[in-house]
Amino acid sequence: MDFLVGGCLRDIILGKPPKDYDIISDAHVPFEPKVVLGKDILTYRYIIGGKIVDVSSQLNLQKRDFPMNAMALDFQGNFYDPRGGLEDLFNRQLSLEKERLEEDPVRILRAAKLCAELGLTPVGDKVDGLLLLSQMNEGRLYQEYLKMILSPEWLKAVEILKDFFQLPLKVPSTNLPPLVPVRTSACEAHHYPELFGLPPKLTNLCWDLEHMDLADPPACLCTHGKKAVWAALVQNKPEVIQLYKACALFRHKAPKTPTAENPHKHYYDQCVAFLREKQELGDA
């Protein structure tokens, strides 16, 4: 028997185009896979028509992460739903089972991302999210974390992690651009590097953004450029962001008249003077 399972079936039921396809089959695919995944149960990944198709040979719906991903459809049209995934979809909820989360704690992040993207409410077993995630491989945990914060609904996902799983994250008060350093800093994940496995370079950048001195916006912008804008987003300083437009205008259009003694300082002074004038006139 061949089966269509997992998220692709969930998306089809919701009327959404699947991002990839999971197939359970013993049939031999007549060309080499792109990559082989897994240890106990091997999964062969193919790229067909620009879509990812994962093929494995064992169907175990009880072991899949969430009930709505544990539905299956065979190619004779028979539908299997042993854990109530279809009911979850109709009720706009995601049932969480402690055993499945303890089995693979990154499912905590995956659950938050799924709920945020599909507008679902998490229900079911409560777990110690911080304890479980701290036991995970840092590299794998960080990759899943990046997937979550790069999702369009990442703010909602962070709210779910904070409220349902009691993770110590802070949700920013403003919508931020799709910049991993800014998002990471805004969530204060760099305060918990042992939890998210953040690389030192990113951790240091996040700390710099949160603690950058923005008391003198013209000087800060001329010194740090766009990095000062990132810091202003994290610290919620809209006046710095507005002034950056004038800074960009100066750098692109103002004539550079450096002196031989200290060309960089002379240009810096020109830039600061220009921004101070804009700031005083309120013409940023």
Secondary structure, 3 states (H helix, E strand, C coil): CCEEECHHHHHHHHCCCCCEEEEECCCCCCCCCCEEECCCCCEEEEEECCEEEEEECCCCHHHCCCHHHCCEEECCCCEECCCCHHHHHHCCEEEECHHHHHHCCCHHHHHHHHHHHHCCEEEECCCCHHHHHHCCCHHHHHHHHHHHHCCCCHHHHHHHHHHCCCCCCCCCCCCCCCCHHHHHHHCCHHHCHHHHCCCHHHHHHHHHHHHCCCCCHHHHHHHHCHHHHHHHHHHCCHHHHHHHHHHHHHHHHCCCCCCCCCHHHHHHHHHHHHHHHHHHHCCC
